[in-house]
Amino acid sequence: MRTEIVTTLKRQATKILADLRESGDPILITEHGKPSAYLVDVKAFELMQDRMRILEGIARGERAILENHTYTQKEAKGKMKKWLS
């Protein structure tokens, strides 16, 4: 992964964005020697967002199981009957 200081980003934004589009590799932006942000291309960001939504759904399902907030198949079909018809 490439690292750039924020000053370089300000001065060479167009070139850095072109490099990002070409390589697809995230770029770590630093300020005063400390990590400040990651610059990622749009496709990578959207993929990460999709994955996070899936993982959050799985976590909600696991929590429901642990808290015993579940239905039998018959109960679920009854509750979802209007959508399944």
Buried (B, 14 or more C-beta within 10 A) or exposed (E): EEEBBEEBBEEEEEEBBEBBEEEEEBBBBBEEEEEEEEBBBEEBEEEEEEEEEEEEEEEEEEEEEEEEEEEEEEEEEEEEEEEEE
